[in-house]
Amino acid sequence: MGIPVRRSGTFIFAAALAAGVLVWVAWPPPATLGAPAPVHFKVGERLTYGLSWGIVAAGTAVLEVAERQSLSGRSVVKLVHTARSNDFVSAFYPVNNRVESLLDEEGSYPHHLLFHRHEGRRKNDDIEVRFDQAAHKATVTKDGNAETMEVPPDVQDTLSVIYFFRTLRPVDAGSSTIIHVNHDKKNYRLELRVEGTERLKGPLGEFDTVRILAIMPFRGLFLNEGNIRIWVTNDAARVPVLMKAKVIIGSITATLTGVEGVTLTAHP
């Protein structure tokens, strides 16, 4: 069995866009997404995932709310995502990626994104995005070249979108919503469809979950070849416990294997 090559970017965590579907359907729901609810994540939260390509263990990924900072007088939290291939996969296609995003705690939108990408035998890529949310502009710097572009109001980046959805009020099962995401110098409309509820058993126990389909118009951090399906805990934490996506060869699965800084409600 061969290892997917460069384009598949195989073992990068889908969290950034797929897990952005942390919507909640168990509470008495309004018809559409409402105003922000109390934030469901705190500094110190750390989620660890095992990544697999088919039946092959591929590596690990971590989502972390690392710290609180002050930026131009506003309170922001530093979000960090890392993805690393294991020794077996690294022999063919090494992956060592790190993404950082500064999320405005009041507005739930990003101010700054830094993506350090090292995949395969290619040279390292550093991508920086600075958002001016008031002016609806973003300045993207890559390979030393800066480009300023227009963005929609309250646009998200590929990491902040995960946590943005954890601040929103619930929606009905069967409903869908659109969120604007800036990725790779383009603006996209990400559609999220709430498919229903499902009991799911994993390494950390058995959980009641909400199953959501992310309609992907582009390759996110997962470099997926289509839509991504996510199962999130049907409790106040709204943590993704399982994610699945097709890549250019086969499929990638991210399974929650470790939790710090948040309490999940496991089924007895």
Backbone hydrogen bonds, N-H to C=O, Kabsch-Sander energy under -0.5 kcal/mol:
donor,donor_aa,acceptor,acceptor_aa,energy
8,S,5,V,-2.4
9,G,5,V,-0.6
9,G,6,R,-1.2
12,I,9,G,-1.4
16,A,13,F,-0.5
17,L,14,A,-0.9
18,A,14,A,-1.8
19,A,14,A,-0.8
19,A,15,A,-0.6
20,G,17,L,-0.9
21,V,18,A,-1.4
23,V,21,V,-2.5
37,A,167,T,-3.7
40,H,166,R,-0.5
44,G,65,V,-2.9
45,E,42,K,-1.9
46,R,260,E,-2.7
47,L,63,L,-3.0
48,T,258,G,-2.6
49,Y,61,A,-3.0
50,G,255,T,-2.8
51,L,59,G,-2.8
52,S,253,T,-2.3
53,W,56,V,-2.9
54,G,52,S,-0.7
54,G,251,S,-1.4
56,V,53,W,-2.0
57,A,55,I,-0.5
58,A,51,L,-3.2
59,G,51,L,-1.4
60,T,84,R,-2.2
61,A,49,Y,-2.1
62,V,82,T,-2.4
63,L,47,L,-2.6
64,E,80,V,-2.5
65,V,45,E,-2.4
66,A,64,E,-1.0
66,A,78,K,-2.2
67,E,78,K,-0.8
69,Q,76,V,-3.2
71,L,74,R,-3.1
74,R,71,L,-1.9
76,V,69,Q,-2.5
76,V,74,R,-0.5
77,V,103,L,-2.2
78,K,67,E,-3.1
79,L,77,V,-0.7
79,L,101,S,-3.3
80,V,64,E,-2.7
81,H,99,V,-2.7
82,T,62,V,-2.0
83,A,97,N,-1.9
84,R,60,T,-2.6
85,S,95,V,-2.1
86,N,58,A,-2.3
90,S,86,N,-2.8
91,A,87,D,-1.1
91,A,88,F,-0.5
92,F,89,V,-1.9
93,Y,89,V,-3.7
96,N,118,H,-2.4
97,N,83,A,-2.5
98,R,116,H,-2.5
99,V,81,H,-2.9
100,E,114,L,-2.7
101,S,79,L,-2.2
102,L,112,H,-2.3
103,L,77,V,-2.6
103,L,101,S,-0.7
104,D,109,Y,-3.1
105,E,75,S,-2.5
108,S,104,D,-2.1
111,H,102,L,-2.7
112,H,102,L,-0.8
113,L,129,V,-2.7
114,L,100,E,-2.6
115,F,127,I,-3.1
116,H,98,R,-3.3
116,H,114,L,-0.6
117,R,115,F,-0.7
117,R,125,D,-3.3
120,G,94,P,-2.5
122,R,119,E,-1.2
125,D,117,R,-2.9
127,I,115,F,-2.6
128,E,141,T,-2.3
129,V,113,L,-2.7
130,R,139,T,-2.3
131,F,111,H,-2.4
131,F,129,V,-0.5
132,D,137,K,-3.4
133,Q,131,F,-0.7
136,H,132,D,-1.1
137,K,132,D,-2.0
138,A,149,M,-2.6
139,T,130,R,-2.7
140,V,138,A,-0.6
140,V,147,E,-3.2
141,T,128,E,-3.1
142,K,145,N,-2.3
143,D,126,D,-0.7
145,N,142,K,-2.1
146,A,144,G,-0.5
147,E,140,V,-2.4
149,M,138,A,-2.7
151,V,136,H,-2.5
155,V,152,P,-1.3
156,Q,180,H,-2.2
161,V,157,D,-1.6
162,I,159,L,-1.3
163,Y,159,L,-0.7
164,F,160,S,-2.4
165,F,161,V,-1.5
166,R,163,Y,-0.6
167,T,164,F,-1.7
168,L,165,F,-0.9
171,V,24,W,-1.3
174,G,194,V,-2.7
175,S,172,D,-1.7
177,T,192,L,-1.8
179,I,190,L,-2.1
181,V,188,Y,-2.4
182,N,156,Q,-3.0
183,H,181,V,-0.5
183,H,186,K,-2.9
186,K,183,H,-1.0
188,Y,181,V,-2.9
190,L,179,I,-2.9
190,L,188,Y,-0.7
191,E,189,R,-0.6
191,E,215,I,-1.2
192,L,177,T,-2.6
193,R,213,L,-2.9
194,V,175,S,-2.5
194,V,192,L,-0.5
195,E,193,R,-0.8
195,E,211,R,-2.4
196,G,211,R,-1.2
198,E,209,T,-2.4
200,L,207,F,-3.2
202,G,205,G,-3.0
205,G,202,G,-1.7
206,E,267,H,-0.5
207,F,200,L,-3.2
209,T,198,E,-2.7
209,T,207,F,-0.6
210,V,232,V,-2.8
211,R,196,G,-3.2
212,I,210,V,-0.5
212,I,230,I,-3.0
213,L,193,R,-2.9
214,A,212,I,-0.5
214,A,228,I,-3.3
215,I,191,E,-3.1
215,I,213,L,-0.7
216,M,214,A,-0.9
220,G,218,F,-0.6
223,L,220,G,-1.4
225,E,246,K,-2.9
228,I,214,A,-1.9
229,R,244,K,-2.3
230,I,212,I,-2.9
231,W,242,L,-2.7
232,V,210,V,-2.4
232,V,230,I,-0.5
233,T,239,V,-2.7
234,N,208,D,-3.6
235,D,233,T,-1.5
238,R,235,D,-0.7
241,V,231,W,-2.8
242,L,231,W,-1.4
243,M,254,A,-1.9
244,K,229,R,-2.4
245,A,252,I,-2.1
246,K,227,N,-0.6
247,V,250,G,-1.9
252,I,245,A,-3.1
253,T,52,S,-2.4
254,A,243,M,-2.4
255,T,50,G,-2.4
256,L,241,V,-2.3
257,T,48,T,-3.0
258,G,48,T,-1.6
260,E,46,R,-2.0
264,L,262,V,-0.5
266,A,264,L,-1.0
267,H,206,E,-4.6
